[in-house]
Amino acid sequence: MNSLDDDKAQDVVVIELFGKSDIADYLVVASGTSGRQVVAIAEHLHDRLKQAGVKGVGTEGMSQGDWVLVDGGDVIVHLFRPEVRAFYNLEKMWGVEGPAKPSAEFSTTAAPH
């Protein structure tokens, strides 16, 4: 989470997946203000996970910057431009409330552990 905060990711939502899915323990959804920022956040997160010793960190969507997935094994992070995030609304799919609308202000919302 510190990496996302440091890179000024917006509307961060953490979804606990225990008992809901075997794909990961946590799903994190966040927004960047532009495709460029989304890619920069993803690059920094990828590098920090590798430096922390996470093996097999993968990314998808870096060339577009609309929606980038960073697979950290137990934690999967989806980074979106706000309009794309509103369209796909992953939080609703997992039964969690997401941001009310795309926001230009920084805020963090985390589900309790």
mmCIF file of the C-alpha atoms, coordinates in Angstrom:
data_MODEL
# 
_entry.id   MODEL 
# 
loop_
_atom_site.group_PDB 
_atom_site.id 
_atom_site.type_symbol 
_atom_site.label_atom_id 
_atom_site.label_alt_id 
_atom_site.label_comp_id 
_atom_site.label_asym_id 
_atom_site.label_entity_id 
_atom_site.label_seq_id 
_atom_site.pdbx_PDB_ins_code 
_atom_site.Cartn_x 
_atom_site.Cartn_y 
_atom_site.Cartn_z 
_atom_site.occupancy 
_atom_site.B_iso_or_equiv 
_atom_site.pdbx_formal_charge 
_atom_site.auth_seq_id 
_atom_site.auth_comp_id 
_atom_site.auth_asym_id 
_atom_site.auth_atom_id 
_atom_site.pdbx_PDB_model_num 
ATOM 1   C CA . MET A 1 1   ? 0.000   0.000   0.000   1.00 0.00 ? 1   MET A CA 1 
ATOM 2   C CA . ASN A 1 2   ? 2.844   2.394   0.703   1.00 0.00 ? 2   ASN A CA 1 
ATOM 3   C CA . SER A 1 3   ? 3.885   2.183   -2.937  1.00 0.00 ? 3   SER A CA 1 
ATOM 4   C CA . LEU A 1 4   ? 0.399   3.228   -4.063  1.00 0.00 ? 4   LEU A CA 1 
ATOM 5   C CA . ASP A 1 5   ? 0.290   6.051   -1.526  1.00 0.00 ? 5   ASP A CA 1 
ATOM 6   C CA . ASP A 1 6   ? 3.776   7.235   -2.520  1.00 0.00 ? 6   ASP A CA 1 
ATOM 7   C CA . ASP A 1 7   ? 2.718   7.381   -6.180  1.00 0.00 ? 7   ASP A CA 1 
ATOM 8   C CA . LYS A 1 8   ? -0.516  9.210   -5.326  1.00 0.00 ? 8   LYS A CA 1 
ATOM 9   C CA . ALA A 1 9   ? -2.884  6.472   -6.453  1.00 0.00 ? 9   ALA A CA 1 
ATOM 10  C CA . GLN A 1 10  ? -6.478  7.525   -5.909  1.00 0.00 ? 10  GLN A CA 1 
ATOM 11  C CA . ASP A 1 11  ? -9.530  5.798   -4.457  1.00 0.00 ? 11  ASP A CA 1 
ATOM 12  C CA . VAL A 1 12  ? -7.611  2.728   -3.260  1.00 0.00 ? 12  VAL A CA 1 
ATOM 13  C CA . VAL A 1 13  ? -9.907  -0.165  -2.314  1.00 0.00 ? 13  VAL A CA 1 
ATOM 14  C CA . VAL A 1 14  ? -8.609  -3.385  -0.737  1.00 0.00 ? 14  VAL A CA 1 
ATOM 15  C CA . ILE A 1 15  ? -10.822 -6.445  -1.136  1.00 0.00 ? 15  ILE A CA 1 
ATOM 16  C CA . GLU A 1 16  ? -10.154 -9.491  1.029   1.00 0.00 ? 16  GLU A CA 1 
ATOM 17  C CA . LEU A 1 17  ? -10.625 -12.658 -1.034  1.00 0.00 ? 17  LEU A CA 1 
ATOM 18  C CA . PHE A 1 18  ? -10.291 -15.296 1.717   1.00 0.00 ? 18  PHE A CA 1 
ATOM 19  C CA . GLY A 1 19  ? -13.049 -17.860 1.145   1.00 0.00 ? 19  GLY A CA 1 
ATOM 20  C CA . LYS A 1 20  ? -14.227 -16.113 -2.027  1.00 0.00 ? 20  LYS A CA 1 
ATOM 21  C CA . SER A 1 21  ? -11.507 -17.072 -4.496  1.00 0.00 ? 21  SER A CA 1 
ATOM 22  C CA . ASP A 1 22  ? -8.285  -19.022 -4.783  1.00 0.00 ? 22  ASP A CA 1 
ATOM 23  C CA . ILE A 1 23  ? -6.650  -16.530 -7.153  1.00 0.00 ? 23  ILE A CA 1 
ATOM 24  C CA . ALA A 1 24  ? -5.176  -14.379 -4.371  1.00 0.00 ? 24  ALA A CA 1 
ATOM 25  C CA . ASP A 1 25  ? -5.624  -13.336 -0.760  1.00 0.00 ? 25  ASP A CA 1 
ATOM 26  C CA . TYR A 1 26  ? -6.254  -9.684  -1.616  1.00 0.00 ? 26  TYR A CA 1 
ATOM 27  C CA . LEU A 1 27  ? -7.399  -7.693  -4.618  1.00 0.00 ? 27  LEU A CA 1 
ATOM 28  C CA . VAL A 1 28  ? -6.473  -4.025  -4.711  1.00 0.00 ? 28  VAL A CA 1 
ATOM 29  C CA . VAL A 1 29  ? -8.196  -1.573  -7.049  1.00 0.00 ? 29  VAL A CA 1 
ATOM 30  C CA . ALA A 1 30  ? -6.867  1.958   -7.522  1.00 0.00 ? 30  ALA A CA 1 
ATOM 31  C CA . SER A 1 31  ? -6.925  4.815   -10.005 1.00 0.00 ? 31  SER A CA 1 
ATOM 32  C CA . GLY A 1 32  ? -4.384  7.109   -11.587 1.00 0.00 ? 32  GLY A CA 1 
ATOM 33  C CA . THR A 1 33  ? -5.248  10.443  -13.133 1.00 0.00 ? 33  THR A CA 1 
ATOM 34  C CA . SER A 1 34  ? -3.929  9.509   -16.592 1.00 0.00 ? 34  SER A CA 1 
ATOM 35  C CA . GLY A 1 35  ? -2.591  6.570   -18.560 1.00 0.00 ? 35  GLY A CA 1 
ATOM 36  C CA . ARG A 1 36  ? 0.915   7.839   -17.921 1.00 0.00 ? 36  ARG A CA 1 
ATOM 37  C CA . GLN A 1 37  ? 0.385   7.889   -14.159 1.00 0.00 ? 37  GLN A CA 1 
ATOM 38  C CA . VAL A 1 38  ? -1.240  4.424   -14.200 1.00 0.00 ? 38  VAL A CA 1 
ATOM 39  C CA . VAL A 1 39  ? 1.814   2.997   -15.990 1.00 0.00 ? 39  VAL A CA 1 
ATOM 40  C CA . ALA A 1 40  ? 4.225   4.804   -13.635 1.00 0.00 ? 40  ALA A CA 1 
ATOM 41  C CA . ILE A 1 41  ? 2.391   3.470   -10.563 1.00 0.00 ? 41  ILE A CA 1 
ATOM 42  C CA . ALA A 1 42  ? 2.480   -0.047  -12.037 1.00 0.00 ? 42  ALA A CA 1 
ATOM 43  C CA . GLU A 1 43  ? 6.196   0.164   -12.867 1.00 0.00 ? 43  GLU A CA 1 
ATOM 44  C CA . HIS A 1 44  ? 7.080   1.385   -9.378  1.00 0.00 ? 44  HIS A CA 1 
ATOM 45  C CA . LEU A 1 45  ? 4.894   -1.266  -7.736  1.00 0.00 ? 45  LEU A CA 1 
ATOM 46  C CA . HIS A 1 46  ? 6.423   -4.002  -9.914  1.00 0.00 ? 46  HIS A CA 1 
ATOM 47  C CA . ASP A 1 47  ? 9.947   -2.877  -8.986  1.00 0.00 ? 47  ASP A CA 1 
ATOM 48  C CA . ARG A 1 48  ? 9.142   -2.627  -5.266  1.00 0.00 ? 48  ARG A CA 1 
ATOM 49  C CA . LEU A 1 49  ? 7.579   -6.089  -5.195  1.00 0.00 ? 49  LEU A CA 1 
ATOM 50  C CA . LYS A 1 50  ? 10.647  -7.577  -6.888  1.00 0.00 ? 50  LYS A CA 1 
ATOM 51  C CA . GLN A 1 51  ? 12.946  -5.738  -4.467  1.00 0.00 ? 51  GLN A CA 1 
ATOM 52  C CA . ALA A 1 52  ? 10.884  -7.174  -1.596  1.00 0.00 ? 52  ALA A CA 1 
ATOM 53  C CA . GLY A 1 53  ? 11.623  -10.668 -2.883  1.00 0.00 ? 53  GLY A CA 1 
ATOM 54  C CA . VAL A 1 54  ? 8.256   -11.468 -4.446  1.00 0.00 ? 54  VAL A CA 1 
ATOM 55  C CA . LYS A 1 55  ? 8.927   -14.043 -7.163  1.00 0.00 ? 55  LYS A CA 1 
ATOM 56  C CA . GLY A 1 56  ? 7.212   -14.083 -10.554 1.00 0.00 ? 56  GLY A CA 1 
ATOM 57  C CA . VAL A 1 57  ? 5.715   -10.594 -10.414 1.00 0.00 ? 57  VAL A CA 1 
ATOM 58  C CA . GLY A 1 58  ? 3.768   -10.097 -13.622 1.00 0.00 ? 58  GLY A CA 1 
ATOM 59  C CA . THR A 1 59  ? 2.082   -7.189  -15.339 1.00 0.00 ? 59  THR A CA 1 
ATOM 60  C CA . GLU A 1 60  ? -0.514  -6.852  -18.090 1.00 0.00 ? 60  GLU A CA 1 
ATOM 61  C CA . GLY A 1 61  ? -1.726  -3.753  -19.910 1.00 0.00 ? 61  GLY A CA 1 
ATOM 62  C CA . MET A 1 62  ? 1.396   -1.593  -19.628 1.00 0.00 ? 62  MET A CA 1 
ATOM 63  C CA . SER A 1 63  ? 1.323   -0.628  -23.316 1.00 0.00 ? 63  SER A CA 1 
ATOM 64  C CA . GLN A 1 64  ? -2.136  0.965   -23.068 1.00 0.00 ? 64  GLN A CA 1 
ATOM 65  C CA . GLY A 1 65  ? -2.191  2.455   -19.563 1.00 0.00 ? 65  GLY A CA 1 
ATOM 66  C CA . ASP A 1 66  ? -5.993  2.310   -19.289 1.00 0.00 ? 66  ASP A CA 1 
ATOM 67  C CA . TRP A 1 67  ? -6.049  -0.779  -17.058 1.00 0.00 ? 67  TRP A CA 1 
ATOM 68  C CA . VAL A 1 68  ? -2.858  -2.357  -15.734 1.00 0.00 ? 68  VAL A CA 1 
ATOM 69  C CA . LEU A 1 69  ? -2.826  -5.529  -13.676 1.00 0.00 ? 69  LEU A CA 1 
ATOM 70  C CA . VAL A 1 70  ? 0.117   -6.221  -11.358 1.00 0.00 ? 70  VAL A CA 1 
ATOM 71  C CA . ASP A 1 71  ? 0.168   -9.822  -10.141 1.00 0.00 ? 71  ASP A CA 1 
ATOM 72  C CA . GLY A 1 72  ? 2.087   -10.084 -6.889  1.00 0.00 ? 72  GLY A CA 1 
ATOM 73  C CA . GLY A 1 73  ? 0.967   -13.619 -6.112  1.00 0.00 ? 73  GLY A CA 1 
ATOM 74  C CA . ASP A 1 74  ? -1.061  -13.265 -2.916  1.00 0.00 ? 74  ASP A CA 1 
ATOM 75  C CA . VAL A 1 75  ? -2.009  -9.705  -3.907  1.00 0.00 ? 75  VAL A CA 1 
ATOM 76  C CA . ILE A 1 76  ? -3.362  -8.688  -7.302  1.00 0.00 ? 76  ILE A CA 1 
ATOM 77  C CA . VAL A 1 77  ? -3.496  -4.969  -8.059  1.00 0.00 ? 77  VAL A CA 1 
ATOM 78  C CA . HIS A 1 78  ? -5.714  -3.432  -10.747 1.00 0.00 ? 78  HIS A CA 1 
ATOM 79  C CA . LEU A 1 79  ? -4.784  0.118   -11.721 1.00 0.00 ? 79  LEU A CA 1 
ATOM 80  C CA . PHE A 1 80  ? -7.195  2.128   -13.864 1.00 0.00 ? 80  PHE A CA 1 
ATOM 81  C CA . ARG A 1 81  ? -7.828  5.485   -15.410 1.00 0.00 ? 81  ARG A CA 1 
ATOM 82  C CA . PRO A 1 82  ? -10.986 6.685   -13.574 1.00 0.00 ? 82  PRO A CA 1 
ATOM 83  C CA . GLU A 1 83  ? -13.314 6.378   -16.588 1.00 0.00 ? 83  GLU A CA 1 
ATOM 84  C CA . VAL A 1 84  ? -12.199 2.814   -17.295 1.00 0.00 ? 84  VAL A CA 1 
ATOM 85  C CA . ARG A 1 85  ? -12.542 1.867   -13.640 1.00 0.00 ? 85  ARG A CA 1 
ATOM 86  C CA . ALA A 1 86  ? -16.101 3.234   -13.534 1.00 0.00 ? 86  ALA A CA 1 
ATOM 87  C CA . PHE A 1 87  ? -16.981 1.250   -16.661 1.00 0.00 ? 87  PHE A CA 1 
ATOM 88  C CA . TYR A 1 88  ? -15.686 -2.128  -15.400 1.00 0.00 ? 88  TYR A CA 1 
ATOM 89  C CA . ASN A 1 89  ? -16.638 -1.543  -11.737 1.00 0.00 ? 89  ASN A CA 1 
ATOM 90  C CA . LEU A 1 90  ? -14.671 -4.505  -10.321 1.00 0.00 ? 90  LEU A CA 1 
ATOM 91  C CA . GLU A 1 91  ? -15.627 -3.576  -6.784  1.00 0.00 ? 91  GLU A CA 1 
ATOM 92  C CA . LYS A 1 92  ? -19.301 -4.262  -7.512  1.00 0.00 ? 92  LYS A CA 1 
ATOM 93  C CA . MET A 1 93  ? -18.415 -7.680  -8.914  1.00 0.00 ? 93  MET A CA 1 
ATOM 94  C CA . TRP A 1 94  ? -16.807 -8.555  -5.561  1.00 0.00 ? 94  TRP A CA 1 
ATOM 95  C CA . GLY A 1 95  ? -19.650 -7.046  -3.526  1.00 0.00 ? 95  GLY A CA 1 
ATOM 96  C CA . VAL A 1 96  ? -17.636 -4.093  -2.258  1.00 0.00 ? 96  VAL A CA 1 
ATOM 97  C CA . GLU A 1 97  ? -18.483 -0.435  -2.582  1.00 0.00 ? 97  GLU A CA 1 
ATOM 98  C CA . GLY A 1 98  ? -16.103 1.459   -4.833  1.00 0.00 ? 98  GLY A CA 1 
ATOM 99  C CA . PRO A 1 99  ? -15.677 5.177   -5.287  1.00 0.00 ? 99  PRO A CA 1 
ATOM 100 C CA . ALA A 1 100 ? -18.939 7.013   -5.948  1.00 0.00 ? 100 ALA A CA 1 
ATOM 101 C CA . LYS A 1 101 ? -17.566 8.533   -9.128  1.00 0.00 ? 101 LYS A CA 1 
ATOM 102 C CA . PRO A 1 102 ? -14.148 9.151   -10.691 1.00 0.00 ? 102 PRO A CA 1 
ATOM 103 C CA . SER A 1 103 ? -12.381 11.526  -8.351  1.00 0.00 ? 103 SER A CA 1 
ATOM 104 C CA . ALA A 1 104 ? -9.614  14.029  -8.914  1.00 0.00 ? 104 ALA A CA 1 
ATOM 105 C CA . GLU A 1 105 ? -8.840  14.090  -5.190  1.00 0.00 ? 105 GLU A CA 1 
ATOM 106 C CA . PHE A 1 106 ? -6.728  11.566  -3.329  1.00 0.00 ? 106 PHE A CA 1 
ATOM 107 C CA . SER A 1 107 ? -8.536  9.254   -0.933  1.00 0.00 ? 107 SER A CA 1 
ATOM 108 C CA . THR A 1 108 ? -7.892  5.796   0.487   1.00 0.00 ? 108 THR A CA 1 
ATOM 109 C CA . THR A 1 109 ? -10.542 3.254   1.451   1.00 0.00 ? 109 THR A CA 1 
ATOM 110 C CA . ALA A 1 110 ? -9.457  -0.063  2.894   1.00 0.00 ? 110 ALA A CA 1 
ATOM 111 C CA . ALA A 1 111 ? -11.546 -3.034  3.921   1.00 0.00 ? 111 ALA A CA 1 
ATOM 112 C CA . PRO A 1 112 ? -10.896 -4.213  7.486   1.00 0.00 ? 112 PRO A CA 1 
ATOM 113 C CA . HIS A 1 113 ? -8.706  -7.329  7.814   1.00 0.00 ? 113 HIS A CA 1 
# 
